[in-house]
Amino acid sequence: MPAMMMRKFLLSAATALALAGCSGTALQKPADPTAPAATSSLPPEVMYQVLVAELLAQRGDYDGAYKLLEPLVRRLRDPELAQWLFTLSMQTYDLKKIEAASLLWHDIEPKNPTPLRAAWLLALRQGNLAEALNLFDQYQQVTPESLDDDLLLAGERVAGAIRSKAAETFVEALLKRYGTHWGAHVAAGQILAARQQWDRSLAALRRALELDAPPQRVHPLLVRTYLAAGRHREGLEALADYVRAHPEDWQTQAEYARLEVATGQFREAEARFLAVLKQKPNADVARLALGLLRLERGDYAEAEQDLKAVLDNPITAQTAAYYLGQLYEKQGKVDEAIKYYAQVQHPKYQFDAQLRMVRLLYPRIGLKKALALLDKFHPKDLAQQIELLLTRAQLYQAAGDRAGALATASKVETLAADDVQTLLTLSALYYDLKAYDRYEALLRKVLTLAPDNPEALNALGYFYVEQNRNLDEAKQLLEKALKRSPDSYYILDSVGWLYYRLGDLDKAADYLRRALALQADEEVLAHLLEVEAARGDRQAVEQLLRKYDKLIAGSEMLGKLVKRLRQKP
């Protein structure tokens, strides 16, 4: 499959990450199995039981350690042991034990806010709104933070931990009780966004600003909500005046750059990320996003530098390692790619990283051994099951087993019935297999699910241009794609090639030059050379050959094209 055709429908790594949030998450560490140092002063018979509990925890038997330690804590009422009991309870994943441990710790140490924070959140998770509010009130009385800050943190925790209808009920109770405080509205905005109540979330965040909430605390959340809602252009317009007037608000600037990435405004996004890093050199999440953007644009040297710069930050390390693997994979540096994929342990990326390692090893070990490696994978959910099947289909395709690839791809299509991104990836496989009927039908299906998806619009439009049929429909599809993503060089290239097919060579050259200015890509250059040759503009052809001589020297396809063009009379 031609490289340009591959780009016609695959969502870029940078765009995908921008839509997802581009926020690396540190891996959760297991509970420390070591007993608090202060236990060394306990009576010998008690110390023995504590050491047994410690041994059980070290072996991973957190439930046994909890059962042994809990009566000791109740009897001794030692704050450090109470804290350790709570830590152990978290590792049992038993809500009753977590609740009991947090309340016991609070009873022993009533002025410590940590157990109350856990207790009120747990009560809400269990659907006990009245108790959750009562515990939250107690928590607010002992924490040194302001009420607004407490409310904001409450919103973060509920948004991340509570997926039930109880979250929305909690919002209503917060607003009723604390509605005059901006923090309640920020909390509501975060919780409602997690519930995908986009309009209510945005309204709550705007209300927080009306109540004089610090703009630098609210505007980043507004951007993230527009991103999560897929309302990228609306977000750009809504926040344009603020970001223009407040270049010092680097967090909002960085988030706004992600909106620019999501709408294909890559040059603007890169400039904004660079401005953020000039102002805040240690803004590693922004540097990570910049690295991913450069990776998408093929600026591998700069992307490598950016990604390696954030490997020491636990917040960004796992994401950086995963995309460094992709960077080296794109460059054909298999050993380096495997080295970084092997470092990935975060659950968000680990399964895919391991699948990628199998695909990279396939040319060395063959199909039989590669499939045997896949047989050892144990997918945890439907998404991983789909990934595994898709990888199996790709291996069959690489080995020339078209029947095996198509049969496995059909299973993927059934399981991923409404997963737009997976269906787009699957369509690439159909194209490689020359299953063009399936390819076209699948893209049409994607467009029924996501009518404004620029990748799908562009893929189907370019396919028709490539086939030199349905050009009127292709024009409608590509114009819609370009409207959604006006600075995507590959969409501009598609439009340019469409006008070449339509015989409007001047328009074709204009779009292709715009595409080439955004990205020095060999397929775009090939199209522009064809167009200028068709226009009879020999001078333009020679100028392009001189300007992009290094790109041509490294491309067998361009070398053949140049030879053919120079043989023409």
FENSUL-V857799 format. One record per residue. N is the residue number from 1. SS is DSSP state (@ for helix, = for strand, . for the rest). PSI is psi in whole degrees, -180 to 180 (* if undefined). Layout:
{{N/SS/PSI} {N/SS/PSI}}
This chain:
{{1/./128} {2/./147} {3/@/-40} {4/@/-40} {5/@/-36} {6/@/-37} {7/@/-9} {8/./-20} {9/./-10} {10/./126} {11/./131} {12/./155} {13/@/-43} {14/@/-42} {15/@/-43} {16/@/-43} {17/@/-37} {18/@/-44} {19/@/-33} {20/@/-23} {21/./-21} {22/./46} {23/./102} {24/./150} {25/./131} {26/./144} {27/./141} {28/./135} {29/./145} {30/./160} {31/./141} {32/./118} {33/./-4} {34/./133} {35/./153} {36/./147} {37/@/-31} {38/@/-15} {39/@/-12} {40/@/-18} {41/@/2} {42/./159} {43/./151} {44/@/-44} {45/@/-33} {46/@/-42} {47/@/-36} {48/@/-46} {49/@/-38} {50/@/-42} {51/@/-36} {52/@/-44} {53/@/-40} {54/@/-42} {55/@/-43} {56/@/-43} {57/@/-40} {58/@/-30} {59/./-3} {60/./5} {61/./73} {62/@/-32} {63/@/-45} {64/@/-40} {65/@/-41} {66/@/-47} {67/@/-35} {68/@/-37} {69/@/-32} {70/@/-47} {71/@/-30} {72/@/-42} {73/@/-42} {74/@/-37} {75/@/-44} {76/@/-28} {77/./45} {78/./123} {79/@/-40} {80/@/-38} {81/@/-36} {82/@/-41} {83/@/-41} {84/@/-39} {85/@/-42} {86/@/-43} {87/@/-43} {88/@/-39} {89/@/-35} {90/@/-31} {91/@/-12} {92/@/-18} {93/./26} {94/./111} {95/@/-36} {96/@/-41} {97/@/-41} {98/@/-44} {99/@/-46} {100/@/-42} {101/@/-40} {102/@/-41} {103/@/-36} {104/@/-44} {105/@/-42} {106/@/-40} {107/@/-37} {108/@/-36} {109/./74} {110/./-21} {111/./3} {112/./119} {113/@/-22} {114/@/-50} {115/@/-33} {116/@/-38} {117/@/-43} {118/@/-38} {119/@/-44} {120/@/-36} {121/@/-38} {122/@/-41} {123/@/-40} {124/@/-42} {125/@/-33} {126/./1} {127/./10} {128/./84} {129/@/-45} {130/@/-45} {131/@/-39} {132/@/-43} {133/@/-39} {134/@/-46} {135/@/-37} {136/@/-41} {137/@/-43} {138/@/-42} {139/@/-42} {140/@/-28} {141/@/-25} {142/@/-15} {143/./144} {144/./-10} {145/./159} {146/./164} {147/@/-42} {148/@/-43} {149/@/-41} {150/@/-42} {151/@/-42} {152/@/-45} {153/@/-36} {154/@/-42} {155/@/-42} {156/@/-45} {157/@/-43} {158/@/-41} {159/@/-37} {160/@/-22} {161/@/-25} {162/./114} {163/./0} {164/./175} {165/./-21} {166/@/-28} {167/@/-44} {168/@/-35} {169/@/-38} {170/@/-39} {171/@/-49} {172/@/-41} {173/@/-40} {174/@/-47} {175/@/-35} {176/@/-39} {177/@/-36} {178/@/26} {179/./-18} {180/./-4} {181/./134} {182/@/-31} {183/@/-33} {184/@/-37} {185/@/-34} {186/@/-44} {187/@/-44} {188/@/-42} {189/@/-42} {190/@/-45} {191/@/-44} {192/@/-33} {193/@/-41} {194/@/-28} {195/./5} {196/./31} {197/./75} {198/@/-48} {199/@/-43} {200/@/-37} {201/@/-49} {202/@/-40} {203/@/-40} {204/@/-42} {205/@/-38} {206/@/-38} {207/@/-36} {208/@/-40} {209/@/-37} {210/@/-28} {211/./20} {212/./34} {213/./145} {214/./120} {215/@/-35} {216/@/-13} {217/@/-19} {218/@/-41} {219/@/-38} {220/@/-36} {221/@/-37} {222/@/-46} {223/@/-46} {224/@/-35} {225/@/-44} {226/@/-39} {227/@/-50} {228/@/-33} {229/@/-10} {230/./16} {231/./64} {232/@/-48} {233/@/-38} {234/@/-41} {235/@/-42} {236/@/-45} {237/@/-41} {238/@/-31} {239/@/2} {240/@/-46} {241/@/-40} {242/@/-48} {243/@/-29} {244/@/-36} {245/@/-15} {246/./69} {247/./-20} {248/./-17} {249/./80} {250/@/-30} {251/@/-44} {252/@/-39} {253/@/-43} {254/@/-41} {255/@/-40} {256/@/-35} {257/@/-33} {258/@/-35} {259/@/-39} {260/@/-40} {261/@/-45} {262/@/-24} {263/./12} {264/./12} {265/./69} {266/@/-39} {267/@/-44} {268/@/-41} {269/@/-44} {270/@/-43} {271/@/-38} {272/@/-43} {273/@/-42} {274/@/-38} {275/@/-40} {276/@/-45} {277/@/-28} {278/@/-37} {279/@/-35} {280/./82} {281/./-26} {282/./18} {283/./81} {284/@/-32} {285/@/-38} {286/@/-40} {287/@/-39} {288/@/-47} {289/@/-39} {290/@/-43} {291/@/-40} {292/@/-37} {293/@/-44} {294/@/-34} {295/@/-44} {296/@/-37} {297/./-2} {298/./12} {299/./73} {300/@/-38} {301/@/-46} {302/@/-39} {303/@/-43} {304/@/-43} {305/@/-44} {306/@/-46} {307/@/-40} {308/@/-27} {309/@/-20} {310/./14} {311/./-23} {312/./-9} {313/./119} {314/./-22} {315/./-34} {316/./-9} {317/@/-47} {318/@/-41} {319/@/-42} {320/@/-43} {321/@/-43} {322/@/-45} {323/@/-23} {324/@/-38} {325/@/-44} {326/@/-40} {327/@/-49} {328/@/-31} {329/@/-44} {330/@/-31} {331/./-1} {332/./15} {333/./81} {334/@/-47} {335/@/-40} {336/@/-41} {337/@/-47} {338/@/-38} {339/@/-45} {340/@/-37} {341/@/-36} {342/./-21} {343/./-12} {344/./120} {345/./-12} {346/./133} {347/./-25} {348/./-30} {349/./-19} {350/@/-46} {351/@/-46} {352/@/-38} {353/@/-41} {354/@/-39} {355/@/-40} {356/@/-37} {357/@/-39} {358/@/-44} {359/@/-37} {360/@/-33} {361/@/-20} {362/@/-48} {363/@/-25} {364/@/-34} {365/@/-13} {366/@/169} {367/@/-44} {368/@/-47} {369/@/-35} {370/@/-43} {371/@/-34} {372/@/-37} {373/@/-41} {374/@/-32} {375/@/-19} {376/./-8} {377/./144} {378/./90} {379/./139} {380/./-18} {381/./-179} {382/@/-40} {383/@/-44} {384/@/-34} {385/@/-41} {386/@/-45} {387/@/-43} {388/@/-45} {389/@/-40} {390/@/-42} {391/@/-41} {392/@/-43} {393/@/-41} {394/@/-36} {395/@/-41} {396/@/-44} {397/@/-44} {398/@/-31} {399/./-2} {400/./10} {401/./84} {402/@/-41} {403/@/-44} {404/@/-39} {405/@/-45} {406/@/-39} {407/@/-43} {408/@/-38} {409/@/-36} {410/@/-37} {411/@/-41} {412/@/-45} {413/@/-36} {414/@/-45} {415/@/-36} {416/./48} {417/./-36} {418/./20} {419/./98} {420/@/-48} {421/@/-41} {422/@/-40} {423/@/-35} {424/@/-43} {425/@/-41} {426/@/-36} {427/@/-32} {428/@/-40} {429/@/-43} {430/@/-39} {431/@/-46} {432/@/-35} {433/./2} {434/./28} {435/./69} {436/@/-33} {437/@/-44} {438/@/-41} {439/@/-51} {440/@/-45} {441/@/-38} {442/@/-39} {443/@/-37} {444/@/-37} {445/@/-43} {446/@/-40} {447/@/-20} {448/@/-31} {449/@/-38} {450/./81} {451/./-24} {452/./11} {453/./115} {454/@/-31} {455/@/-45} {456/@/-43} {457/@/-46} {458/@/-40} {459/@/-49} {460/@/-41} {461/@/-46} {462/@/-34} {463/@/-44} {464/@/-39} {465/@/-44} {466/@/-39} {467/@/-12} {468/./46} {469/./163} {470/./41} {471/@/-29} {472/@/-44} {473/@/-39} {474/@/-40} {475/@/-43} {476/@/-44} {477/@/-46} {478/@/-36} {479/@/-38} {480/@/-40} {481/@/-42} {482/@/-34} {483/@/-37} {484/@/-30} {485/./77} {486/./-18} {487/./22} {488/./116} {489/@/-34} {490/@/-28} {491/@/-42} {492/@/-40} {493/@/-43} {494/@/-44} {495/@/-42} {496/@/-43} {497/@/-30} {498/@/-48} {499/@/-29} {500/@/-45} {501/@/-34} {502/@/-8} {503/./7} {504/./83} {505/@/-32} {506/@/-46} {507/@/-40} {508/@/-48} {509/@/-38} {510/@/-50} {511/@/-40} {512/@/-35} {513/@/-38} {514/@/-40} {515/@/-44} {516/@/-32} {517/@/-30} {518/@/-35} {519/./121} {520/./83} {521/./140} {522/@/-35} {523/@/-39} {524/@/-45} {525/@/-40} {526/@/-44} {527/@/-44} {528/@/-39} {529/@/-42} {530/@/-43} {531/@/-47} {532/@/-35} {533/@/-40} {534/@/-29} {535/@/-12} {536/./20} {537/./83} {538/@/-37} {539/@/-42} {540/@/-40} {541/@/-47} {542/@/-37} {543/@/-41} {544/@/-39} {545/@/-39} {546/@/-43} {547/@/-36} {548/./36} {549/@/-36} {550/@/-39} {551/@/-41} {552/@/-40} {553/@/-29} {554/./8} {555/./118} {556/@/-40} {557/@/-46} {558/@/-36} {559/@/-44} {560/@/-40} {561/@/-45} {562/@/-42} {563/@/-43} {564/@/-43} {565/@/-38} {566/@/-17} {567/@/-15} {568/./143} {569/./*}}
